[in-house]
Amino acid sequence: MLGIELTPEHPVGELVEIGQKAEESGFDALFASCHYNNRDPFVVLDRVAAATEDLRVGPGVANPYETHPVSLSSRVATLDEVSDGRAVCGLGAGDRSTLTNLGFERDKPLRRVLEAMKVSQKLWAGERVNHDGTFQATDAALNYPEAVSEIPVYVGAQGPHMIRMAAKHADGVLVNASHPKDFEWADQQVEKGLAERPDGRGGREAFDFAAYASVSVAEEAEAAREAARPPVAFIVGGSAPPVLDRHGIDREAAEDIGAKIESGDFSGAFEAVTPEMIDAFCIAGTPETAAEKISGVLEYADSFVAGSPLGPDPKAAVSLVAEAADDPPSRG
């Protein structure tokens, strides 16, 4: 799979044009990020689905805190219906700093994501659900004329436990990282999870280890790197200490960026991003530079999803990203 992420910070019409450009450029799937301060991702995905023919579409990733998991499963099923079976569901624990703004503690993230996935799969299969865990559902069902049981679920993950859970239970994992060091480590976690995968779920061939990498590509390298500051700030601010240590990123500097984001000082957070942070957490530069870095990532990952910001001009960057990701060497 070659995928692309849209961040709905632009007008919906512009996002639809990017989606059309993505399909024309050879992308297989499009994910829309889910943050309360951007446009509604499902509105965007519906419009993109209507304007394309083969592109798979889905949230990337939705969290089961700000939307009840049963309601979330219904929204994804609706998207599958209007797109003629092209929906894909990205589930994750959500961004800690933005969830804090809404009063959510993000407690028991692994368990909540797993339960949301299992309940959704039952609902899509036409089952009636009673659930008492990290959330509750009593005699819940979807009022749809036909079951929608073939929606693939990808778990957005960065930490070891979430990656292993995804490999054990989901159809794929979207590993939020951009550096080969992180994917070499993540591959080890995937293998551990696959070793515990139930027989009925299939083995390695039934699981997609996807790199969900921040990418910023432009003909001018410096412009690409400057455009990378906002997403890198969010990544750094939400990264676990072991991830920061792996790249030699100062923990206090990362905590300061996270605090600025949480308080709404976005410009201060973006300015605090260092060149080392960009190198660690974004594939940023010219198409030639990006192609080399993508090849390094695909030494470990099966698929590649180009995430925000894409570039200083997102629409123009689509074809540049596709060029950079065009048949890079991978383990196949």
Secondary structure as UniProt FT lines:
FT   STRAND          2..6
FT   TURN            8..9
FT   HELIX           12..24
FT   TURN            25..26
FT   STRAND          29..32
FT   TURN            36..37
FT   HELIX           41..51
FT   STRAND          56..59
FT   TURN            64..66
FT   HELIX           69..82
FT   TURN            83..84
FT   STRAND          89..91
FT   HELIX           96..101
FT   TURN            102..103
FT   HELIX           109..124
FT   TURN            125..126
FT   STRAND          129..132
FT   STRAND          136..140
FT   STRAND          153..157
FT   HELIX           160..169
FT   STRAND          172..175
FT   HELIX           180..194
FT   TURN            195..196
FT   HELIX           199..201
FT   HELIX           204..206
FT   STRAND          208..217
FT   HELIX           221..227
FT   HELIX           229..238
FT   HELIX           241..246
FT   TURN            247..248
FT   HELIX           251..263
FT   HELIX           266..271
FT   HELIX           275..281
FT   STRAND          283..285
FT   HELIX           287..297
FT   TURN            298..300
FT   STRAND          303..310
FT   HELIX           314..324
//
